[in-house]
């Protein structure tokens, strides 16, 4: 793994890092952007990022290899019942072993630029973002066809809890994965 440094940003800081977020996204998702899928377009992604930065408890982590941005991850705490403007109900029930609770950490994004994929950067970002979380569990959405990410999440301890289609333009169906917190690594 490359020698990484991490920078954390709150919602205001995340807005000021918008250029770096956009650079990482364009590189990490170049193939998806080129596919023509409207949900995967760079413009749609940046609209979602802008909406995410309105969450007052946003936590953005940027990873740097030397001075070069290598990847990013972000999320926020929310009510387990759901913030109406940020998530939708899942289908398929609740995963056994995860009792009802007041707060979860919604992990919204992890992405790594192509030059740093396969080197442990995504896992390092994941752990950096989740290490200090005080919620009892984390939740993320992943496309079932995103086999590389899906397998990584399963190796990192995530389990499927259901499916959802976010109330966003052109949103696909996602699997909902959950992870008990705190991390035990």
N, C-alpha and C positions, 0 to 999 in steps of 0.2 A: 504494500500500500504506500502511496506517496505520503510525504510528510505534510500533514494538513494543519491549517489553523482555521478556527471557526469564529465567526462574528454573529452575534445575536442582535436582533432588531425587534422593537415593539411596532405597533401599527404605524405610528408616525415615521419611525426610521425605515420601515418597510417601503413606505411611499417614496422616501428619498432614495432608496436602492432600486427603484423601478427599472432603471437602465440595465443594471446587472441581472436582475430577474429576467428581463426580456432577452438578454444575450444568452443566458443559460438555457432558457426555454427554446429559443430558435435552434440552438445546437443540439440539445438533447432530443428534441421532437421534430427534427428536420423531416424525417420520413413521414411521420403522421401529418405534419403540416402540408407536405406535398401531396398527400392522398386525396385532398379535396373534401374530406369530411368536415362539415361546417363546425361541429363541436371541437374538432382538433385544430382549427385555424388559430393562428397567432393572435388575431384580433379578439376572438372569443375567449382565449386563454387570458389575455390581458384584462378583459372586462371582468372575468371571474377574479383575477388577482386584485383588481381595484375594489371589488365587492368584499373580498377577504380582508383587505386593509382597513375596512370600516369596522371590523370587529375589534373592540377595545382591548381584548386580551390576546391578540395575535402574537405569536412567537415565530419569527423567521430566523433561520440559521443559514448562513452562507458559508460554504467550505472553500478555502483557497489553498492551492498547491503553489508554493512560492507566492507570487503576487497575482496569480492568475485564478479567476473564479472557476471552480471545478464542479460545483453542484449546490443544490439548495433543498431545503425542506421547511415546511411550516404547518402550523395548526393552531388551535385555540381550545380552551375549555368551554363546554356548553352543558346545558341541562340534558339529562338522559332522555327526557321526554321530547326533546328536539327544539331548536330555535327555528321557527317557521320560515324565516328567510334564508337559513343557511343549510338545512338538511331536511330530509323527508323521512317518513316512517319506513322501516324495513319490513319485509315480508319473510315468512319462514320461521318466526318465533325467535326466542332468545336462546343463545348457546347455554347449555347446562354449566353450572359453576360460576355464572356471572349474575349475582343477585341484583335486584333493582337498587339503584343508587342515584344520588342527586347530580353528580357531575361525571362527565367523561371528557377525554381529550380527543378532539377530532383532528386526526392527522390528514391534512388536505393534499399535500404534495411532497414527493421526493423525486428529484431528477438530477442526473449527472451528465455532464458534457461528454461527448463521444470519446475524447482523448483519455478520459479517466474511467470509463466503464470497465467492469470486470476486475477492479483493483481494490474493492472494499470500501469505496467512497460512499456509496449509498448506505451501507450498513453503519458506517461511522456517523453519517448525518442522522440516520434513524436514532442511534443511541445517544448522540449529542442532544437531539431535540427532546427525547423522552426521558433522559436520565434524571432530571430534577422534577419531573411532573409529580403532583400530589394527588391526582385523580386515581380512582381505583382501576380504571381500564381506559384503553385507547380504542378508537374505531377508525377504520379507513375504508374507502371504496376502491375497488380494482376491477378493471375489465377482465372477464374470464379469459379472453383471448390473449391478454398480456402475460404470456406464459413465463417469461423471464422474471418479471416482477412478482408474479403470483407465487412461483416456487421459492423465491427469496423470502417473501413474507412468511410462508409456511415454515421455512428453516429457522426464521427468527422467532417463531413461537405464535404467530397469528393463527386464528381459527375462523372458519366461515360461520357466520351467524345469520345470514339471510341474503336477500337481494333488494335492490332499490333502483329506481329511476329518478334521479333528482329533477325537481321542477325547474329545469333550465332549458333554454332553446336547444333542440337537437340532441339532448342528453341520451346516451345509450344506457342499457341495463348494466348495472354493476353488481358484483358480489360485495357484501359487507363483511369485513373481517374485524375481529376483536382480539385484543391482547391485554392480559392482566398486567397491572402496574402495582408497585414499581418494577422496573427492569431488574432482573436477577443476574446480570452479567458481571 
